[in-house]
């Protein structure tokens, strides 16, 4: 099993444990903030499952039908989980508004064991965020990066829930619903960023920074070559380049191949 899939598998176990802990504590205490975080972690569980299988598909080598490989499977999974996140956050926000308006009872029981559970949740969220982010950076995995972003938003969301519970303890029960609204807004922002990033990749949007680096690398080649065409696309943390260059008319075939190899080496170095 690859390190990426191993990290995704650990995320599945952590997300499952958090769903049970947050939902059980939220229902027992009447905290909408914790229930919303349980739903958030539920989408993380789905996301981790998608990531686990998507990384397996993305790791397959290129074949006759997929000549650029299967890397976009990661981005399809990330796009799907972002859509689910957005829908769930809207449902949580609607419930929080009904509580704040008085349509639904706003009874919260912030007992000591609720705060103990929140402390444990924060510790788990922090550990899995750091582990996923380190692995994503090491292997340039977009799916694991999206997981890390979700886990980080879980951590911030749980801090907001803690603040809401402290407010409820101080005699402000609406603090829990306000915390739930904050979590919903946080999730919507994260989902929007994920959707935009992965739609750009799926639509083969040219990465501006990579294109600038590629042009600069080709311009440094000696003897100089004329760049006729440069097209870039990305998938699963890799950049694919389609390059057409012109060499002096008097160059031998062997010289042309040597220049092409030099261009390829420079692009591999900078991309």
DRENPA-3360 file (N, C-alpha, C; in nm, 2 decimals, always signed):
BEGIN
1 = XXXXXXXX = +0.08/-0.12/+0.00/+0.00/+0.00/+0.00/+0.09/+0.13/+0.00 ~ +0.06/+0.22/-0.09/+0.14/+0.34/-0.10/+0.12/+0.43/+0.03 ~ +0.21/+0.52/+0.06/+0.20/+0.61/+0.17/+0.07/+0.70/+0.16 ~ +0.04/+0.74/+0.04/-0.08/+0.82/+0.02/-0.21/+0.75/+0.06 ~ -0.22/+0.62/+0.01/-0.34/+0.54/+0.05/-0.34/+0.51/+0.20 ~ -0.22/+0.49/+0.26/-0.21/+0.46/+0.40/-0.26/+0.58/+0.48 ~ -0.22/+0.70/+0.43/-0.27/+0.82/+0.50/-0.42/+0.84/+0.49 ~ -0.47/+0.81/+0.37/-0.62/+0.82/+0.34/-0.69/+0.72/+0.43;
9 = XXXXXXXX = -0.64/+0.60/+0.45/-0.70/+0.50/+0.53/-0.71/+0.54/+0.68 ~ -0.60/+0.60/+0.73/-0.60/+0.65/+0.86/-0.71/+0.76/+0.88 ~ -0.72/+0.85/+0.77/-0.82/+0.95/+0.77/-0.96/+0.89/+0.78 ~ -0.99/+0.78/+0.72/-1.12/+0.72/+0.73/-1.15/+0.68/+0.87 ~ -1.05/+0.61/+0.94/-1.07/+0.57/+1.07/-1.10/+0.69/+1.17 ~ -1.02/+0.80/+1.15/-1.03/+0.92/+1.23/-1.17/+0.98/+1.21 ~ -1.21/+0.99/+1.08/-1.34/+1.06/+1.05/-1.45/+0.98/+1.11 ~ -1.45/+0.85/+1.10/-1.55/+0.77/+1.16/-1.57/+0.78/+1.31;
17 = XXXXXXXX = -1.45/+0.79/+1.38/-1.45/+0.81/+1.52/-1.51/+0.95/+1.56 ~ -1.47/+1.05/+1.48/-1.52/+1.18/+1.51/-1.67/+1.20/+1.48 ~ -1.72/+1.13/+1.38/-1.86/+1.14/+1.35/-1.94/+1.09/+1.48 ~ -1.90/+0.97/+1.53/-1.97/+0.91/+1.64/-1.95/+0.99/+1.76 ~ -1.83/+1.05/+1.79/-1.81/+1.13/+1.91/-1.89/+1.26/+1.91 ~ -1.88/+1.33/+1.79/-1.95/+1.46/+1.78/-2.10/+1.44/+1.78 ~ -2.15/+1.35/+1.71/-2.30/+1.33/+1.70/-2.35/+1.28/+1.83 ~ -2.29/+1.19/+1.90/-2.33/+1.14/+2.03/-2.34/+1.25/+2.13;
25 = XXXXXXXX = -2.23/+1.33/+2.14/-2.22/+1.44/+2.23/-2.32/+1.55/+2.20 ~ -2.33/+1.58/+2.07/-2.42/+1.68/+2.03/-2.57/+1.65/+2.06 ~ -2.61/+1.53/+2.03/-2.75/+1.49/+2.06/-2.77/+1.48/+2.21 ~ -2.68/+1.43/+2.29/-2.70/+1.42/+2.43/-2.70/+1.56/+2.50 ~ -2.63/+1.66/+2.45/-2.62/+1.79/+2.51/-2.72/+1.89/+2.44 ~ -2.77/+1.85/+2.33/-2.86/+1.95/+2.26/-2.78/+2.06/+2.18 ~ -2.65/+2.03/+2.16/-2.57/+2.13/+2.09/-2.58/+2.12/+1.94 ~ -2.64/+2.22/+1.88/-2.65/+2.22/+1.73/-2.51/+2.24/+1.67;
33 = XXXXXXXX = -2.42/+2.31/+1.74/-2.29/+2.33/+1.69/-2.22/+2.20/+1.67 ~ -2.23/+2.11/+1.77/-2.16/+1.98/+1.77/-2.23/+1.89/+1.66 ~ -2.36/+1.90/+1.65/-2.43/+1.82/+1.55/-2.39/+1.86/+1.41 ~ -2.37/+2.00/+1.39/-2.32/+2.05/+1.26/-2.18/+2.00/+1.23 ~ -2.10/+1.99/+1.34/-1.96/+1.94/+1.32/-1.96/+1.79/+1.29 ~ -2.06/+1.72/+1.35/-2.07/+1.58/+1.31/-2.11/+1.56/+1.17 ~ -2.20/+1.64/+1.12/-2.23/+1.64/+0.97/-2.11/+1.67/+0.89 ~ -2.04/+1.77/+0.93/-1.91/+1.81/+0.87/-1.82/+1.69/+0.86;
41 = XXXXXXXX = -1.80/+1.63/+0.97/-1.71/+1.51/+0.98/-1.76/+1.39/+0.90 ~ -1.90/+1.39/+0.89/-1.96/+1.28/+0.80/-1.92/+1.30/+0.66 ~ -1.92/+1.43/+0.61/-1.88/+1.45/+0.47/-1.73/+1.42/+0.46 ~ -1.65/+1.45/+0.57/-1.51/+1.42/+0.57/-1.49/+1.27/+0.55 ~ -1.58/+1.19/+0.62/-1.57/+1.04/+0.61/-1.59/+1.00/+0.46 ~ -1.69/+1.06/+0.40/-1.72/+1.03/+0.26/-1.60/+1.07/+0.17 ~ -1.55/+1.19/+0.20/-1.43/+1.25/+0.13/-1.31/+1.15/+0.14 ~ -1.29/+1.11/+0.27/-1.17/+1.02/+0.29/-1.19/+0.89/+0.21;
49 = XXXXXXXX = -1.31/+0.84/+0.21/-1.34/+0.71/+0.13/-1.31/+0.74/-0.02 ~ -1.36/+0.85/-0.07/-1.34/+0.89/-0.21/-1.19/+0.90/-0.24 ~ -1.12/+0.97/-0.15/-0.98/+0.99/-0.16/-0.90/+0.86/-0.17 ~ -0.94/+0.77/-0.08/-0.88/+0.64/-0.07/-0.88/+0.56/-0.20 ~ -1.00/+0.56/-0.26/-1.02/+0.49/-0.39/-0.97/+0.57/-0.51 ~ -0.98/+0.71/-0.50/-0.93/+0.79/-0.61/-0.78/+0.78/-0.62 ~ -0.71/+0.78/-0.51/-0.57/+0.77/-0.51/-0.52/+0.64/-0.58 ~ -0.60/+0.53/-0.55/-0.57/+0.40/-0.61/-0.59/+0.41/-0.76;
57 = XXXXXXXX = -0.69/+0.48/-0.81/-0.72/+0.49/-0.95/-0.61/+0.58/-1.01 ~ -0.58/+0.69/-0.94/-0.49/+0.79/-1.00/-0.35/+0.73/-1.01 ~ -0.31/+0.64/-0.92/-0.18/+0.58/-0.93/-0.16/+0.48/-1.04 ~ -0.26/+0.45/-1.11/-0.25/+0.35/-1.22/-0.16/+0.42/-1.33 ~ -0.08/+0.34/-1.40/+0.00/+0.39/-1.51/-0.08/+0.43/-1.63 ~ -0.02/+0.51/-1.72/-0.09/+0.55/-1.84/-0.12/+0.42/-1.92 ~ -0.23/+0.42/-2.00/-0.26/+0.31/-2.09/-0.30/+0.36/-2.22 ~ -0.35/+0.28/-2.31/-0.39/+0.32/-2.44/-0.51/+0.41/-2.44;
65 = XXXXXXXX = -0.60/+0.39/-2.35/-0.72/+0.48/-2.34/-0.70/+0.60/-2.26 ~ -0.59/+0.60/-2.17/-0.57/+0.72/-2.08/-0.42/+0.75/-2.09 ~ -0.38/+0.82/-2.20/-0.24/+0.84/-2.24/-0.17/+0.93/-2.14 ~ -0.24/+1.01/-2.07/-0.19/+1.10/-1.97/-0.20/+1.05/-1.83 ~ -0.24/+0.92/-1.82/-0.26/+0.86/-1.69/-0.40/+0.88/-1.63 ~ -0.42/+0.85/-1.50/-0.55/+0.86/-1.44/-0.55/+0.96/-1.33 ~ -0.46/+1.06/-1.33/-0.45/+1.15/-1.22/-0.57/+1.24/-1.19 ~ -0.66/+1.26/-1.30/-0.77/+1.34/-1.27/-0.88/+1.28/-1.19;
73 = XXXXXXXX = -0.86/+1.15/-1.16/-0.96/+1.08/-1.06/-0.95/+1.15/-0.93 ~ -0.84/+1.20/-0.89/-0.83/+1.27/-0.76/-0.91/+1.40/-0.76 ~ -0.91/+1.47/-0.87/-0.98/+1.60/-0.88/-1.13/+1.58/-0.89 ~ -1.17/+1.47/-0.96/-1.31/+1.43/-0.96/-1.36/+1.41/-0.82 ~ -1.28/+1.33/-0.74/-1.32/+1.30/-0.60/-1.33/+1.43/-0.52 ~ -1.23/+1.51/-0.53/-1.22/+1.64/-0.46/-1.34/+1.73/-0.49 ~ -1.38/+1.73/-0.62/-1.50/+1.81/-0.67/-1.62/+1.76/-0.61 ~ -1.64/+1.62/-0.60/-1.76/+1.56/-0.54/-1.77/+1.59/-0.40;
81 = XXXXXXXX = -1.66/+1.58/-0.32/-1.67/+1.61/-0.18/-1.70/+1.75/-0.15 ~ -1.64/+1.84/-0.23/-1.67/+1.99/-0.21/-1.82/+2.02/-0.23 ~ -1.88/+1.95/-0.33/-2.02/+1.98/-0.35/-2.11/+1.93/-0.23 ~ -2.07/+1.81/-0.18/-2.14/+1.76/-0.06/-2.13/+1.85/+0.06 ~ -2.00/+1.90/+0.08/-1.98/+1.99/+0.19/-2.07/+2.12/+0.18 ~ -2.08/+2.17/+0.06/-2.16/+2.29/+0.04/-2.31/+2.27/+0.07 ~ -2.36/+2.15/+0.03/-2.50/+2.12/+0.05/-2.53/+2.10/+0.20 ~ -2.44/+2.03/+0.27/-2.46/+2.01/+0.41/-2.45/+2.13/+0.49;
89 = XXXXXXXX = -2.36/+2.22/+0.46/-2.34/+2.35/+0.53/-2.47/+2.43/+0.52 ~ -2.53/+2.43/+0.40/-2.65/+2.51/+0.38/-2.77/+2.46/+0.47 ~ -2.77/+2.32/+0.48/-2.88/+2.26/+0.57/-2.85/+2.30/+0.72 ~ -2.73/+2.30/+0.76/-2.70/+2.34/+0.90/-2.73/+2.48/+0.92 ~ -2.69/+2.57/+0.83/-2.72/+2.71/+0.84/-2.87/+2.74/+0.86 ~ -2.95/+2.67/+0.78/-3.10/+2.68/+0.78/-3.15/+2.64/+0.92 ~ -3.10/+2.53/+0.98/-3.14/+2.49/+1.11/-3.10/+2.59/+1.22 ~ -2.98/+2.64/+1.20/-2.93/+2.74/+1.30/-3.02/+2.87/+1.30;
97 = XXXXXXXX = -3.06/+2.91/+1.18/-3.15/+3.03/+1.17/-3.28/+3.00/+1.23 ~ -3.34/+2.88/+1.22/-3.47/+2.85/+1.28/-3.45/+2.85/+1.43 ~ -3.34/+2.81/+1.49/-3.32/+2.82/+1.63/-3.31/+2.96/+1.68 ~ -3.23/+3.04/+1.60/-3.21/+3.18/+1.64/-3.35/+3.26/+1.64 ~ -3.43/+3.22/+1.54/-3.56/+3.29/+1.53/-3.67/+3.24/+1.63 ~ -3.63/+3.14/+1.70/-3.73/+3.09/+1.80/-3.82/+2.98/+1.75 ~ -3.81/+2.95/+1.62/-3.90/+2.85/+1.57/-3.88/+2.71/+1.63 ~ -3.75/+2.68/+1.66/-3.71/+2.56/+1.72/-3.65/+2.58/+1.85;
105 = XXXXXXXX = -3.67/+2.50/+1.95/-3.62/+2.51/+2.09/-3.47/+2.52/+2.08 ~ -3.41/+2.60/+2.17/-3.26/+2.62/+2.17/-3.20/+2.58/+2.30 ~ -3.24/+2.46/+2.35/-3.19/+2.41/+2.48/-3.06/+2.34/+2.46 ~ -2.96/+2.39/+2.54/-2.83/+2.33/+2.53/-2.78/+2.30/+2.68 ~ -2.72/+2.18/+2.69/-2.67/+2.14/+2.83/-2.52/+2.12/+2.82 ~ -2.45/+2.23/+2.84/-2.30/+2.22/+2.83/-2.24/+2.17/+2.96 ~ -2.25/+2.03/+2.99/-2.19/+1.97/+3.10/-2.04/+1.96/+3.09 ~ -1.97/+1.92/+3.19/-1.83/+1.91/+3.19/-1.78/+1.81/+3.09;
113 = XXXXXXXX = -1.85/+1.70/+3.08/-1.81/+1.59/+2.98/-1.82/+1.64/+2.84 ~ -1.91/+1.74/+2.81/-1.91/+1.79/+2.68/-1.78/+1.86/+2.64 ~ -1.73/+1.94/+2.74/-1.60/+2.01/+2.71/-1.49/+1.91/+2.70 ~ -1.49/+1.80/+2.78/-1.39/+1.70/+2.77/-1.39/+1.63/+2.63 ~ -1.51/+1.61/+2.58/-1.53/+1.55/+2.44/-1.47/+1.65/+2.34 ~ -1.50/+1.78/+2.35/-1.45/+1.88/+2.26/-1.30/+1.89/+2.26 ~ -1.24/+1.87/+2.38/-1.10/+1.87/+2.39/-1.03/+1.76/+2.31 ~ -1.09/+1.64/+2.32/-1.05/+1.52/+2.25/-1.06/+1.54/+2.10;
121 = XXXXXXXX = -1.18/+1.60/+2.06/-1.20/+1.62/+1.92/-1.10/+1.72/+1.86 ~ -1.06/+1.82/+1.93/-0.96/+1.92/+1.89/-0.83/+1.85/+1.87 ~ -0.79/+1.76/+1.96/-0.66/+1.69/+1.95/-0.66/+1.60/+1.82 ~ -0.77/+1.53/+1.80/-0.77/+1.44/+1.68/-0.77/+1.52/+1.55 ~ -0.85/+1.63/+1.55/-0.85/+1.72/+1.43/-0.71/+1.77/+1.40 ~ -0.64/+1.82/+1.50/-0.51/+1.88/+1.48/-0.41/+1.77/+1.42 ~ -0.41/+1.66/+1.48/-0.32/+1.55/+1.44/-0.34/+1.51/+1.29 ~ -0.47/+1.49/+1.26/-0.50/+1.44/+1.12/-0.47/+1.55/+1.02;
129 = XXXXXXXX = -0.49/+1.68/+1.06/-0.46/+1.78/+0.97/-0.32/+1.79/+0.93 ~ -0.23/+1.78/+1.04/-0.09/+1.79/+1.02/-0.04/+1.67/+0.93 ~ -0.09/+1.55/+0.96/-0.04/+1.43/+0.89/-0.08/+1.44/+0.75 ~ -0.21/+1.47/+0.72/-0.25/+1.48/+0.58/-0.18/+1.59/+0.50 ~ -0.16/+1.70/+0.56/-0.09/+1.81/+0.49/+0.06/+1.78/+0.46 ~ +0.12/+1.71/+0.55/+0.26/+1.67/+0.53/+0.27/+1.57/+0.41 ~ +0.18/+1.48/+0.41/+0.18/+1.37/+0.31/+0.14/+1.44/+0.17 ~ +0.05/+1.53/+0.17/+0.00/+1.59/+0.05/+0.12/+1.67/-0.01;
137 = XXXXXXXX = +0.19/+1.74/+0.07/+0.31/+1.82/+0.02/+0.42/+1.73/-0.03 ~ +0.44/+1.62/+0.04/+0.55/+1.54/+0.00/+0.52/+1.47/-0.13 ~ +0.40/+1.42/-0.15/+0.37/+1.35/-0.27/+0.28/+1.43/-0.37 ~ +0.26/+1.56/-0.34/+0.19/+1.65/-0.43/+0.06/+1.60/-0.47 ~ -0.02/+1.55/-0.37/-0.15/+1.49/-0.39/-0.26/+1.59/-0.37 ~ -0.34/+1.63/-0.47/-0.45/+1.72/-0.46/-0.56/+1.67/-0.37 ~ -0.59/+1.54/-0.38/-0.69/+1.48/-0.30/-0.66/+1.49/-0.15 ~ -0.53/+1.45/-0.11/-0.49/+1.46/+0.03/-0.48/+1.61/+0.07;
145 = XXXXXXXX = -0.45/+1.70/-0.02/-0.45/+1.84/+0.02/-0.59/+1.89/+0.05 ~ -0.69/+1.84/-0.02/-0.83/+1.88/+0.00/-0.87/+1.82/+0.14 ~ -0.83/+1.70/+0.17/-0.86/+1.64/+0.30/-0.80/+1.72/+0.41 ~ -0.67/+1.76/+0.39/-0.61/+1.84/+0.50/-0.68/+1.98/+0.52 ~ -0.73/+2.04/+0.41/-0.81/+2.16/+0.42/-0.94/+2.14/+0.50 ~ -1.00/+2.03/+0.47/-1.13/+2.00/+0.54/-1.10/+1.97/+0.69 ~ -0.99/+1.90/+0.72/-0.96/+1.87/+0.86/-0.92/+2.00/+0.93 ~ -0.85/+2.09/+0.86/-0.82/+2.22/+0.93/-0.95/+2.30/+0.95;
153 = XXXXXXXX = -1.04/+2.30/+0.86/-1.17/+2.37/+0.88/-1.24/+2.30/+1.00 ~ -1.23/+2.17/+1.01/-1.29/+2.10/+1.13/-1.24/+2.16/+1.26 ~ -1.10/+2.17/+1.26/-1.04/+2.22/+1.38/-1.09/+2.36/+1.42 ~ -1.09/+2.45/+1.32/-1.14/+2.59/+1.34/-1.29/+2.59/+1.38 ~ -1.37/+2.50/+1.31/-1.51/+2.49/+1.34/-1.53/+2.44/+1.49 ~ -1.45/+2.35/+1.53/-1.47/+2.29/+1.67/-1.43/+2.40/+1.77 ~ -1.33/+2.49/+1.74/-1.30/+2.60/+1.82/-1.42/+2.69/+1.84 ~ -1.49/+2.71/+1.72/-1.61/+2.80/+1.73/-1.72/+2.73/+1.81;
161 = XXXXXXXX = -1.73/+2.60/+1.80/-1.83/+2.53/+1.88/-1.80/+2.54/+2.03 ~ -1.67/+2.53/+2.06/-1.63/+2.55/+2.20/-1.66/+2.69/+2.25 ~ -1.64/+2.79/+2.17/-1.68/+2.93/+2.21/-1.83/+2.94/+2.23 ~ -1.91/+2.87/+2.14/-2.05/+2.87/+2.16/-2.10/+2.80/+2.29 ~ -2.03/+2.69/+2.32/-2.07/+2.62/+2.45/-2.03/+2.71/+2.57 ~ -1.92/+2.78/+2.56/-1.88/+2.86/+2.67/-1.98/+2.98/+2.69 ~ -2.03/+3.03/+2.57/-2.14/+3.13/+2.58/-2.26/+3.08/+2.64 ~ -2.30/+2.95/+2.61/-2.42/+2.89/+2.66/-2.40/+2.87/+2.81;
169 = XXXXXXXX = -2.28/+2.84/+2.86/-2.26/+2.82/+3.00/-2.27/+2.95/+3.07 ~ -2.24/+3.06/+3.00/-2.25/+3.20/+3.06/-2.39/+3.25/+3.05 ~ -2.49/+3.17/+3.01/-2.62/+3.22/+3.00/-2.67/+3.27/+2.87 ~ -2.59/+3.24/+2.76/-2.63/+3.29/+2.62/-2.64/+3.16/+2.53 ~ -2.76/+3.10/+2.54/-2.78/+2.97/+2.47/-2.77/+2.99/+2.31 ~ -2.80/+3.11/+2.27/-2.79/+3.14/+2.12/-2.65/+3.13/+2.07 ~ -2.55/+3.13/+2.16/-2.41/+3.12/+2.12/-2.39/+3.00/+2.04 ~ -2.45/+2.89/+2.08/-2.43/+2.76/+2.01/-2.48/+2.77/+1.87;
177 = XXXXXXXX = -2.60/+2.83/+1.84/-2.65/+2.84/+1.71/-2.56/+2.94/+1.62 ~ -2.51/+3.04/+1.69/-2.42/+3.13/+1.61/-2.29/+3.06/+1.57 ~ -2.24/+2.97/+1.66/-2.13/+2.89/+1.63/-2.16/+2.80/+1.51 ~ -2.28/+2.74/+1.51/-2.32/+2.65/+1.40/-2.32/+2.73/+1.27 ~ -2.37/+2.85/+1.27/-2.37/+2.94/+1.15/-2.22/+2.97/+1.11 ~ -2.14/+2.99/+1.20/-2.00/+3.02/+1.17/-1.93/+2.89/+1.10 ~ -1.96/+2.78/+1.15/-1.91/+2.65/+1.09/-1.96/+2.64/+0.95 ~ -2.09/+2.67/+0.93/-2.15/+2.65/+0.80/-2.08/+2.75/+0.70;
185 = XXXXXXXX = -2.06/+2.87/+0.74/-1.99/+2.97/+0.66/-1.85/+2.92/+0.62 ~ -1.78/+2.87/+0.72/-1.65/+2.82/+0.71/-1.64/+2.71/+0.60 ~ -1.74/+2.62/+0.61/-1.74/+2.51/+0.52/-1.77/+2.56/+0.38 ~ -1.86/+2.65/+0.36/-1.90/+2.71/+0.23/-1.77/+2.77/+0.16 ~ -1.70/+2.85/+0.24/-1.58/+2.91/+0.19/-1.48/+2.80/+0.14 ~ -1.46/+2.70/+0.22/-1.36/+2.59/+0.19/-1.41/+2.52/+0.07 ~ -1.54/+2.49/+0.06/-1.60/+2.42/-0.06/-1.58/+2.50/-0.18 ~ -1.60/+2.63/-0.18/-1.59/+2.72/-0.29/-1.45/+2.72/-0.35;
193 = XXXXXXXX = -1.35/+2.72/-0.26/-1.21/+2.72/-0.30/-1.18/+2.58/-0.36 ~ -1.23/+2.48/-0.30/-1.20/+2.34/-0.36/-1.26/+2.33/-0.50 ~ -1.38/+2.37/-0.51/-1.45/+2.36/-0.64/-1.38/+2.44/-0.75 ~ -1.34/+2.56/-0.72/-1.27/+2.65/-0.81/-1.13/+2.58/-0.85 ~ -1.06/+2.53/-0.76/-0.93/+2.48/-0.79/-0.94/+2.35/-0.87 ~ -1.03/+2.27/-0.84/-1.04/+2.14/-0.91/-1.11/+2.15/-1.05 ~ -1.20/+2.25/-1.06/-1.26/+2.28/-1.19/-1.16/+2.33/-1.28 ~ -1.07/+2.41/-1.23/-0.96/+2.47/-1.32/-0.87/+2.35/-1.37;
201 = XXXXXXXX = -0.84/+2.25/-1.29/-0.76/+2.14/-1.33/-0.84/+2.06/-1.43 ~ -0.97/+2.03/-1.40/-1.05/+1.94/-1.49/-1.07/+2.01/-1.63 ~ -1.08/+2.14/-1.63/-1.10/+2.21/-1.75/-0.96/+2.25/-1.82 ~ -0.85/+2.19/-1.77/-0.72/+2.22/-1.83/-0.68/+2.36/-1.83 ~ -0.71/+2.44/-1.73/-0.67/+2.57/-1.72/-0.52/+2.58/-1.71 ~ -0.46/+2.66/-1.79/-0.31/+2.67/-1.79/-0.26/+2.73/-1.66 ~ -0.17/+2.66/-1.58/-0.12/+2.71/-1.46/-0.02/+2.83/-1.49 ~ -0.05/+2.95/-1.45/+0.02/+3.07/-1.49/+0.17/+3.06/-1.43;
209 = XXXXXXXX = +0.19/+3.02/-1.31/+0.32/+3.02/-1.25/+0.41/+2.92/-1.33 ~ +0.35/+2.80/-1.36/+0.43/+2.70/-1.43/+0.46/+2.74/-1.57 ~ +0.37/+2.81/-1.63/+0.40/+2.85/-1.77/+0.51/+2.96/-1.77 ~ +0.51/+3.05/-1.68/+0.62/+3.15/-1.67/+0.75/+3.08/-1.64 ~ +0.75/+2.98/-1.55/+0.88/+2.91/-1.52/+0.93/+2.83/-1.64 ~ +0.83/+2.77/-1.72/+0.87/+2.69/-1.84/+0.93/+2.78/-1.94 ~ +0.87/+2.90/-1.97/+0.92/+2.99/-2.07/+1.06/+3.04/-2.03 ~ +1.08/+3.07/-1.90/+1.21/+3.12/-1.86/+1.31/+3.01/-1.87;
217 = XXXXXXXX = +1.28/+2.89/-1.85/+1.38/+2.78/-1.86/+1.42/+2.76/-2.00 ~ +1.32/+2.76/-2.09/+1.35/+2.74/-2.24/+1.44/+2.86/-2.29 ~ +1.41/+2.98/-2.24/+1.48/+3.10/-2.28/+1.63/+3.09/-2.24 ~ +1.66/+3.02/-2.13/+1.80/+3.01/-2.08/+1.88/+2.91/-2.16 ~ +1.82/+2.83/-2.24/+1.89/+2.72/-2.31/+1.99/+2.78/-2.41 ~ +2.11/+2.73/-2.42/+2.22/+2.77/-2.51/+2.27/+2.65/-2.59 ~ +2.27/+2.66/-2.72/+2.23/+2.77/-2.80/+2.08/+2.80/-2.80 ~ +2.04/+2.92/-2.82/+1.90/+2.96/-2.81/+1.81/+2.88/-2.91;
225 = XXXXXXXX = +1.69/+2.86/-2.86/+1.59/+2.79/-2.95/+1.46/+2.88/-2.96 ~ +1.39/+2.87/-3.07/+1.27/+2.95/-3.09/+1.15/+2.86/-3.04 ~ +1.08/+2.92/-2.94/+0.96/+2.85/-2.89/+0.84/+2.88/-2.98 ~ +0.79/+2.78/-3.04/+0.67/+2.80/-3.13/+0.54/+2.77/-3.06 ~ +0.54/+2.68/-2.96/+0.41/+2.65/-2.89/+0.44/+2.59/-2.76 ~ +0.37/+2.64/-2.66/+0.38/+2.58/-2.52/+0.24/+2.57/-2.46 ~ +0.20/+2.45/-2.43/+0.08/+2.42/-2.37/+0.10/+2.33/-2.24 ~ +0.04/+2.38/-2.13/+0.05/+2.31/-2.01/-0.08/+2.27/-1.95;
233 = XXXXXXXX = -0.08/+2.15/-1.88/-0.20/+2.11/-1.81/-0.15/+2.03/-1.68 ~ -0.24/+2.03/-1.58/-0.20/+1.96/-1.46/-0.30/+1.85/-1.42 ~ -0.25/+1.76/-1.34/-0.33/+1.65/-1.29/-0.26/+1.58/-1.18 ~ -0.32/+1.56/-1.06/-0.26/+1.49/-0.95/-0.13/+1.54/-0.91 ~ -0.11/+1.67/-0.91/+0.02/+1.73/-0.87/+0.13/+1.72/-0.98 ~ +0.10/+1.68/-1.09/+0.20/+1.67/-1.20/+0.16/+1.77/-1.31 ~ +0.26/+1.82/-1.38/+0.24/+1.91/-1.49/+0.28/+1.85/-1.62 ~ +0.20/+1.85/-1.72/+0.22/+1.79/-1.85/+0.25/+1.91/-1.95;
241 = XXXXXXXX = +0.35/+1.90/-2.03/+0.39/+2.01/-2.12/+0.39/+1.95/-2.26 ~ +0.33/+2.03/-2.35/+0.33/+2.01/-2.50/+0.40/+2.12/-2.56 ~ +0.52/+2.09/-2.61/+0.62/+2.20/-2.65/+0.66/+2.17/-2.80 ~ +0.65/+2.28/-2.88/+0.70/+2.28/-3.01/+0.81/+2.38/-3.03 ~ +0.94/+2.34/-3.07/+1.05/+2.44/-3.08/+1.10/+2.44/-3.23 ~ +1.17/+2.54/-3.26/+1.23/+2.55/-3.39/+1.38/+2.56/-3.38 ~ +1.45/+2.49/-3.46/+1.60/+2.49/-3.45/+1.65/+2.56/-3.58 ~ +1.77/+2.61/-3.58/+1.83/+2.67/-3.70/+1.82/+2.57/-3.82;
249 = XXXXXXXX = +1.79/+2.62/-3.94/+1.77/+2.54/-4.06/+1.89/+2.45/-4.09 ~ +2.01/+2.50/-4.06/+2.13/+2.42/-4.09/+2.17/+2.31/-3.99 ~ +2.09/+2.30/-3.89/+2.12/+2.20/-3.78/+2.10/+2.06/-3.83 ~ +2.19/+1.97/-3.79/+2.17/+1.83/-3.82/+2.06/+1.77/-3.74 ~ +2.01/+1.65/-3.79/+1.90/+1.58/-3.71/+1.95/+1.55/-3.57 ~ +2.07/+1.50/-3.56/+2.12/+1.47/-3.42/+2.12/+1.59/-3.33 ~ +2.16/+1.71/-3.39/+2.16/+1.83/-3.31/+2.02/+1.87/-3.26 ~ +1.92/+1.85/-3.35/+1.79/+1.88/-3.32/+1.74/+1.79/-3.21;
257 = XXXXXXXX = +1.77/+1.66/-3.21/+1.73/+1.58/-3.10/+1.80/+1.61/-2.97 ~ +1.92/+1.65/-2.98/+2.00/+1.69/-2.86/+1.93/+1.82/-2.79 ~ +1.89/+1.91/-2.88/+1.83/+2.04/-2.83/+1.69/+2.00/-2.76 ~ +1.62/+1.91/-2.83/+1.49/+1.87/-2.77/+1.51/+1.80/-2.64 ~ +1.61/+1.72/-2.63/+1.64/+1.65/-2.50/+1.67/+1.75/-2.39 ~ +1.75/+1.86/-2.43/+1.78/+1.96/-2.33/+1.66/+2.04/-2.29 ~ +1.57/+2.07/-2.38/+1.44/+2.13/-2.34/+1.36/+2.05/-2.25 ~ +1.36/+1.92/-2.28/+1.28/+1.83/-2.19/+1.34/+1.82/-2.05;
265 = XXXXXXX = +1.47/+1.82/-2.04/+1.54/+1.81/-1.91/+1.51/+1.94/-1.83 ~ +1.52/+2.06/-1.90/+1.50/+2.18/-1.83/+1.35/+2.19/-1.77 ~ +1.26/+2.15/-1.86/+1.12/+2.15/-1.81/+1.09/+2.06/-1.70 ~ +1.15/+1.94/-1.70/+1.14/+1.85/-1.59/+1.20/+1.91/-1.46 ~ +1.30/+1.98/-1.47/+1.37/+2.04/-1.36/+1.28/+2.15/-1.29 ~ +1.22/+2.24/-1.38/+1.15/+2.35/-1.32/+1.00/+2.31/-1.29 ~ +0.95/+2.21/-1.35/+0.81/+2.18/-1.33/+0.79/+2.06/-1.23;
% end
